[in-house]
Amino acid sequence: MMSLETLLDKMWVDYCQLNPAAKRIYDLFVGQGETVLNDHIALRTFNHPRLGIKSLAKQFIKLGYVEAAQEYIFTEKKLYAKHFQHPNENMPKIFISELELEKVSPFVRETMTKLIESIPQELIDSETFAMCGRPWEMSHALYSELAKESEYASWVAAYGFRPNHFTVNINALKKFAEVSELNSWLKSNGVVLNASGGEVKGTPADYLEQSSTMASEIPVKFSDGTFNIPGCYYEFAKRYKMEDGKLYQGFVAKSADKIFESTNKQK
């Protein structure tokens, strides 16, 4: 069986190849003498019987991850999410969300169901399903129609199953203690941040502050040509100690709701 370290390394390489802007930011941190630790990786899927959160979580569970008690509900975006933690807190948390197909339009539900049913079972069962990419044919025309209702559905339709974002652990940085300070430095280096709900999402009272880049548009090959669409983004998270003195390890739904918009098309 593939080791956890190997799987995470492969996911990081895939993410950087798809998202060169994130690698540039990572290199900026390294240039400042920082050691970049990853707070969490986010994955997207659908609550179809063949998929769901369990389909992406199963390999991580085999490698020692445990499902956390919290659940996250995003009513407007019709999403549900869970996260998974490893006993070794240096390992990134895995945040997995799913689009609730029973709550979307018949068009989105039927389109995605048809695509999902075309996936070979051996791919779903494979060790690397969480980074297998797009397992179906997709046209830009269909992607665009999906995006009119659900940016989330269109993103997975275009990119398949792979990390949607990685996250810099601000607590482990030496030169940047505050999210606002980090944001200013990123913007001074030409990075465009997600300003939905403010550049800093969350507060110390939530025990979690986050910010993220806006996903750069990258060329994607579709069946009807190659088109530039939003890819992946990079997130930054600072965790605070709870009353028991331990760092909060969960997420904040109202903040995550705005972070999801990092893959929206920029006007």
Secondary structure, DSSP 8 states (H G I E B T S, - for coil): ---HHHHHHHHHHHHHHH-HHHHHHHHHHHHTT----EEEEEEEEE--TTSHHHHHHHHHHHTT-EEEEEEEEETTTTEEEEEEE-SSTTS-EEEEEEE-GGGS-HHHHHHHHHHHHTS-HHHHTSTTGGG-B--S---HHHHHHHHHH-HHHHHHHHH-BS-SEEEEEGGG-SS--SHHHHHHHHHHTT--B--TT-SSBS-GGGTEEEEEB---EEEEEETTEEEEEE--EEEEEEE-B-TTSSB--S--HHHHHHHGGGGS---
